[in-house]
Amino acid sequence: MLIAGFPAGPWGTNCYVAATGPGSECVVIDPGKDAAAGVAEVVREHRLKPVAVLVTHGHVDHMWCVAPVAGTYDATAWVHPSDRHLLSDPMAGMSRETTAMLLGGDYTWAEPDDVQELSDNQVLELAGLSFVVDHTPGHTEGSVTFRTPYDQAEISEVMFSGDLLFAGSIGRTDLPGGDHPTMLRSLAQKVLPLSDDIVVLPGHGEQTSIGRERVTNPYLQDL
């Protein structure tokens, strides 16, 4: 399995490209601001063909380039219905003042041509890979994670956690659509039951594992 990741944009948001191997179809996860060029570089280097763009949640730092990437490669965009409105109105996910300060200028937004909606426990078969969708609200109402099997004996799965779970921390809940008790419930119901050997690829920062976070993450320890 091939997974390439890189931080992009002013928020350092991790964008990931996943495929069965070089020269195959691939899936792009969370192409945020300034991610299109990085996606294009990975695609060229490994001779890939994006067929889907997966969105862990609708915040602008994770979906800025969803429409450009999906449009460039004629790929389908996937998002949870509770966050779908943020594809065309991302300002609804944060304060207008904060967005203007960080981004500057005026922007117009539009949904990609082909958008499909995600559901809890859904299994997506894309680019020869299988992704389990877990609906994990709290950071936003439509936050999800994606888990896919990994072909190494010591790693059962890889989880793309978006802004649900980080190394040593969890996602903030003070933006529109965020709710801390809901976040804790998502962590208790969707993260704590998982196997320790699952590698976590978060939306920001370094990779970690469920086992490491179970032992060291104060938010999980409190649960």
DRENVEXTOR-287190 format. One record per residue (C-alpha): x, y, z; residue in three letters; residue number from 1. Coordinates in steps of 0.001 Angstrom, whole numbers, plus 524288, in hexadecimal, padded with zeros to 5 digits. Layout:
N
X,Y,Z,ala,NUM
...
//
This chain:
223
80000,80000,80000,met,1
804B8,80DAA,7FCB5,leu,2
8017E,8192A,805A8,ile,3
80798,8266F,8031E,ala,4
804D5,831D8,80C28,gly,5
8091E,83FE7,80CDB,phe,6
80563,84C2E,81495,pro,7
7FF77,85711,80C74,ala,8
7FB2F,86525,80E1F,gly,9
7FBF7,86ECA,81967,pro,10
7F617,864F7,822F0,trp,11
7FF85,85A08,81F64,gly,12
7F417,8510A,81C84,thr,13
7F824,84337,81909,asn,14
7F375,83EC3,80BAA,cys,15
7F4B6,83057,8086E,tyr,16
7F4DC,8286D,7FBE5,val,17
7F211,819D7,7FD20,ala,18
7F355,80F39,7F2D3,ala,19
7F5F9,800AE,7F1AC,thr,20
80320,80421,7EBA1,gly,21
809BF,80C0B,7E0E0,pro,22
80311,80CC6,7D3B6,gly,23
7F555,80AE9,7D92F,ser,24
7E925,81276,7DCAF,glu,25
7E99E,81A05,7E965,cys,26
7E19D,82142,7F386,val,27
7E4A8,82EF9,7F885,val,28
7E120,8323D,80696,ile,29
7DF41,84047,80B4D,asp,30
7E564,848E1,800CF,pro,31
7E5A1,855EB,807F7,gly,32
7EB32,86312,80435,lys,33
7F6ED,8622F,7FB24,asp,34
7F5AE,8535B,7FA6C,ala,35
7F2D1,85234,7EBD3,ala,36
80111,853A8,7E7E0,ala,37
8054F,84972,7F1CB,gly,38
7FAF2,83FFD,7ECFA,val,39
7FF69,84216,7DEFC,ala,40
80D84,83F5F,7E2D8,glu,41
80A01,83298,7E9B6,val,42
80176,82E8D,7DE3F,val,43
80C6D,83106,7D480,arg,44
816E6,82A88,7DCBC,glu,45
80F36,81E00,7DEC0,his,46
8076F,81E14,7D1E1,arg,47
7FA54,81E70,7D8D9,leu,48
7EC6F,82192,7D4AE,lys,49
7E3CF,827D6,7DF3A,pro,50
7D600,82268,7DED2,val,51
7D0C9,827B3,7EBC9,ala,52
7D2DF,832CA,7F55E,val,53
7CF2E,82F8B,8036A,leu,54
7CC09,83A98,80CE5,val,55
7CD31,837F6,81B78,thr,56
7C5AA,84483,81E6C,his,57
7C1AD,85135,81821,gly,58
7CB33,85B0A,81DE4,his,59
7D1D3,86351,813A1,val,60
7DF77,85ED8,8174B,asp,61
7DBAA,850F3,8138C,his,62
7D345,85337,80773,met,63
7D877,85F90,800D2,trp,64
7DD60,857CD,7F514,cys,65
7D2D4,84D51,7F49D,val,66
7CC20,85341,7E8B2,ala,67
7D8CA,85619,7E12C,pro,68
7DE6F,84895,7E3D9,val,69
7D1B0,84181,7E0F4,ala,70
7CFC7,84994,7D4A6,gly,71
7DD98,847AB,7CFA0,thr,72
7DCED,838D6,7D06C,tyr,73
7CE41,836F4,7CE4F,asp,74
7CD7B,83112,7DBF9,ala,75
7C1D9,82F85,7E513,thr,76
7C1B6,83751,7F1BC,ala,77
7BC8B,8309E,7FE03,trp,78
7B7C2,83823,809F9,val,79
7AE4B,835C3,81528,his,80
7A102,83C2B,812B7,pro,81
7A1ED,8442C,81F49,ser,82
7ADE7,84B22,819D6,asp,83
7AA1F,84B71,80B80,arg,84
7A580,8598B,80C55,his,85
7B358,85D84,80FF2,leu,86
7B82D,85993,80273,leu,87
7B105,86541,7FCC0,ser,88
7B0E8,86DF3,808EB,asp,89
7BD44,86B0E,810BE,pro,90
7BC03,877CF,81836,met,91
7B0D8,8715A,81FAB,ala,92
7BB00,868D6,82647,gly,93
7C2AF,873E7,82C7E,met,94
7C13D,8822E,82FF7,ser,95
7C1AC,88B69,8245A,arg,96
7CB6F,8940C,82B78,glu,97
7D4C9,888CC,82DC9,thr,98
7D3AF,8842D,81FCC,thr,99
7D603,891C7,81A5C,ala,100
7E1D6,89395,82314,met,101
7E7DA,886A6,81F40,leu,102
7E459,8865F,810E2,leu,103
7E23B,89475,80CF7,gly,104
7DA56,8987D,80113,gly,105
7CD55,89383,7FC09,asp,106
7CB0D,885CD,7F6E6,tyr,107
7C019,87EEA,7EFCE,thr,108
7BD92,87087,7F216,trp,109
7B66C,865C9,7EB03,ala,110
7B449,85765,7ED3E,glu,111
7BB96,84DCB,7E490,pro,112
7B3BD,84886,7D931,asp,113
7B267,83B0E,7DF55,asp,114
7AFC6,83A89,7EE08,val,115
7ABB0,82E58,7F569,gln,116
7A787,82DF7,803AE,glu,117
7AD7F,82570,80E34,leu,118
7A681,81DE1,818E8,ser,119
7AAC4,81794,8259D,asp,120
7B07C,809D7,8242C,asn,121
7B052,80B1A,81570,gln,122
7BAB5,80361,80E1A,val,123
7C05B,80A45,80230,leu,124
7C70F,8021D,7F7C0,glu,125
7CF9C,80BCD,7F088,leu,126
7DC17,80A63,7E876,ala,127
7DD91,7FC46,7ECC5,gly,128
7DD1F,8005A,7FB18,leu,129
7D299,7FE99,80564,ser,130
7CF45,809B6,80EC0,phe,131
7C67A,8088C,81AAC,val,132
7BFB5,8156E,81DB7,val,133
7BD71,818FD,82BED,asp,134
7B4F1,824D9,82EAC,his,135
7BBF7,82C01,839B8,thr,136
7B50C,838FE,83C62,pro,137
7BA56,842A5,84637,gly,138
7C440,84A94,83E93,his,139
7B99B,84CCB,8347A,thr,140
7AC48,8467C,83344,glu,141
7B096,83ECC,82750,gly,142
7BE4A,83ABB,82B6D,ser,143
7C230,82D05,82755,val,144
7CE1C,82449,8279F,thr,145
7D267,81A7C,81D5F,phe,146
7D8A4,80D57,820B4,arg,147
7DF15,80461,816C7,thr,148
7E63D,7F757,81875,pro,149
7F508,7F7D9,817B6,tyr,150
7FDC1,7ED34,81244,asp,151
8079A,7EBEB,81D46,gln,152
806A9,7E1E3,8281C,ala,153
808E4,7EBC3,832FC,glu,154
7FED0,7F57A,82DBA,ile,155
7F0C2,7F100,82BE1,ser,156
7EB2A,7FDC8,826C7,glu,157
7EE2E,80BEC,823E0,val,158
7E492,81635,82888,met,159
7E39D,8239E,8225F,phe,160
7DE96,82AC9,82E50,ser,161
7DC9B,838A1,82937,gly,162
7DB50,841B6,834DB,asp,163
7D58C,837A0,83E0F,leu,164
7E237,83245,843B5,leu,165
7F02E,83768,843A7,phe,166
7FCC6,832DE,849E5,ala,167
7FA83,836CF,857FF,gly,168
7EE36,83EAE,8559F,ser,169
7E0BA,83F5B,84F59,ile,170
7D9C1,848EE,84674,gly,171
7D4A0,855F1,84B24,arg,172
7C60A,85788,84D62,thr,173
7C487,86657,84E4F,asp,174
7C17E,868B3,83FDE,leu,175
7B3C3,8689B,839F6,pro,176
7AE74,85ABD,83A3B,gly,177
7B7F3,85676,844D3,gly,178
7B38C,85052,85194,asp,179
7BCA9,84B16,85C11,his,180
7B3A9,840CC,8623E,pro,181
7B0CB,83BA9,8549C,thr,182
7BF5F,83B1D,851B9,met,183
7C1CA,83333,85E1B,leu,184
7B6C3,82A03,85A7D,arg,185
7BCAA,827EA,84CF4,ser,186
7C9DA,824EA,852FF,leu,187
7C3DE,81B5A,85CB6,ala,188
7BB71,81455,852B1,gln,189
7C3E3,814C9,84671,lys,190
7D214,8158A,84B13,val,191
7D36B,80E66,857FF,leu,192
7CE13,80166,852B6,pro,193
7D853,80120,847C9,leu,194
7E471,7F884,847AE,ser,195
7F10C,7FE08,84D1D,asp,196
7F89E,7FAE7,840A9,asp,197
7F0B1,8042D,8381D,ile,198
7F921,80F34,832D0,val,199
7F2A6,81C8C,833BB,val,200
7F54C,82669,828FA,leu,201
7EFA2,8332B,82E47,pro,202
7EBA1,83FB8,8279B,gly,203
7F6C8,8471C,82E29,his,204
803C3,84302,833FF,gly,205
80AD7,83615,834C6,glu,206
80560,8287A,83347,gln,207
80277,82060,83F4E,thr,208
7FB4D,813E7,842F2,ser,209
7EF32,81032,84A8B,ile,210
7F7A4,80926,85486,gly,211
8006C,814E5,856A7,arg,212
7F4EC,81E18,85838,glu,213
7EDD8,814D5,8615E,arg,214
7F992,8157D,86A86,val,215
7FE33,82397,868E6,thr,216
7F2E1,82BFE,86407,asn,217
7ECCD,832AD,86FE4,pro,218
7DF8A,833EC,86937,tyr,219
7DEC4,82542,866D9,leu,220
7E3DA,82232,8747C,gln,221
7D8F7,82A81,87A43,asp,222
7CF11,82235,87306,leu,223
//
